[in-house]
Amino acid sequence: MRTVVFDLDGTLADTSADLLAAANACFEVPMLGPADALTAFHGGRAMLRLGFQRQGLAWTEADVAREYPRLLAAYADGIVRETRLYPGAVAAVEALRVAGFRTAICTNKPEGLAEELLRRLGVRRLFGALVGADTLVVRKPDPAPYHLAVDWAGGVAGRSMLVGDTETDRLTGRAAGVPVALVTFGPEGRGVARLEPEALLERFEDLPEMAERLVP
């Protein structure tokens, strides 16, 4: 079976506002704002590092590790306060499934939080598999989580592709030997073209035709 694997944050859903709010909960004064959406999509630890840098105080990775559980707890409390699926995402996934594609998610968000987010957004049923940051001992861009997502969805890697939004997704595709489409509606916009993916996805309406072209 042919398979399309999706990243989650910044690809299927704009989660940046809720992620940034969770990071700000770790500081006495908010350190991050809407302009830091790209950092948000690189993970909780990246947001904490940026916040600590802006405080202008000495900090270490031990401080990041100490605050990370607090960030996760704050995020769990407000996981869908501002988060929205990108326009056309649901229709595109449904169209892929009608066309015979398997669909899966491979994200660097912790698995439990990813499951909860998809459930709260009402779209968990659309994906045959979900692999998160802690499903295995490695995470993207290691290809193992991607291969596991394809396998759990009932597909084979040689007939699959990845849809993502960051360099991590581009590197994952290269490591897994599969084509990658990067979305241009995330915070980096068309700047993702510098990563030279096999395709740029301007809008979700174009994804079914793109998948037919990229997946043999």
SULRA-V350423 format. One record per pair of residues at least 12 apart in sequence whose C-alpha atoms are under 8 Angstrom apart, sorted by the first residue. I is the first residue (numbers start at 0). J is the second residue. Records with the same first field share a line. If there is no record, write none. Layout:
BEGIN
I=J ; J
END
This chain:
BEGIN
0=99 ; 100 ; 101 ; 153 ; 154 ; 155 ; 158
1=99 ; 100 ; 101 ; 154 ; 155 ; 158 ; 159 ; 214 ; 215
2=100 ; 101 ; 102 ; 103 ; 149 ; 152 ; 154 ; 155 ; 156 ; 158 ; 159 ; 160
3=100 ; 101 ; 102 ; 103 ; 159 ; 160 ; 161 ; 162 ; 210
4=102 ; 103 ; 104 ; 105 ; 145 ; 148 ; 149 ; 159 ; 160 ; 161 ; 162
5=102 ; 103 ; 104 ; 105 ; 106 ; 161 ; 162 ; 163
6=104 ; 105 ; 106 ; 161 ; 162 ; 163 ; 164 ; 168
7=104 ; 105 ; 106 ; 113 ; 163
8=40 ; 106 ; 108
9=40 ; 163 ; 164 ; 185 ; 186
10=85 ; 162 ; 163 ; 164 ; 182 ; 185
11=84 ; 85 ; 88
12=82 ; 83 ; 84 ; 85
13=82 ; 83 ; 84 ; 85 ; 185
14=79 ; 81 ; 82 ; 83
15=33 ; 36 ; 37 ; 39 ; 40 ; 82
16=33 ; 36 ; 81 ; 82
17=74 ; 77 ; 78 ; 79 ; 80 ; 81 ; 82
18=39 ; 43 ; 74 ; 78
19=31 ; 32 ; 33 ; 35 ; 36 ; 39 ; 46
20=74
21=70 ; 71 ; 73 ; 74 ; 77
22=43 ; 46 ; 47 ; 50 ; 70 ; 73
23=50
24=69 ; 70 ; 73
25=66 ; 69 ; 70
26=50
30=50 ; 53 ; 54
31=46 ; 49 ; 50
36=186
37=186 ; 187
42=107 ; 108
43=67 ; 70 ; 71
44=63 ; 64 ; 67
47=63 ; 66 ; 67
48=63
75=112
78=116
79=116 ; 119 ; 120
83=120
84=120
86=202 ; 203
87=202 ; 203 ; 204
88=203 ; 204
89=122
90=204
91=203 ; 204 ; 206 ; 207
92=125
93=125
94=207
95=207
101=126 ; 127 ; 152 ; 153 ; 154
102=125 ; 126 ; 127 ; 128 ; 152
103=126 ; 127 ; 128 ; 129 ; 148 ; 149 ; 152
104=126 ; 128 ; 129 ; 130 ; 148
105=129 ; 130 ; 131 ; 144 ; 145 ; 148
106=129 ; 130 ; 131 ; 132 ; 139
107=131 ; 132 ; 133 ; 138 ; 139
108=131 ; 132
109=131 ; 132 ; 133 ; 134
110=129 ; 130 ; 131 ; 132 ; 133 ; 134
111=131
113=131
114=129
126=152
127=151 ; 152
128=148 ; 149 ; 151 ; 152
129=148
130=144 ; 145 ; 147 ; 148
131=144
139=167 ; 168 ; 171
140=167 ; 168 ; 170 ; 171 ; 172 ; 174
141=171 ; 174
142=171 ; 172 ; 174 ; 175
143=175
145=171 ; 175
146=175
156=175 ; 177
157=176 ; 177
158=214 ; 215
159=177 ; 178 ; 214
160=172 ; 177 ; 178 ; 179 ; 180 ; 210 ; 213 ; 214
161=177 ; 178 ; 179 ; 180
162=179 ; 180 ; 181 ; 182
163=179 ; 180 ; 181 ; 182
164=181 ; 182 ; 183 ; 185 ; 191
165=181 ; 191
166=191 ; 194
169=181 ; 194 ; 196
178=196 ; 197 ; 213 ; 214
179=196 ; 197 ; 198
180=196 ; 197 ; 198 ; 199 ; 200
181=196 ; 198 ; 199 ; 200
182=199 ; 200 ; 201 ; 202
183=199 ; 200 ; 201 ; 202
184=201 ; 202
END
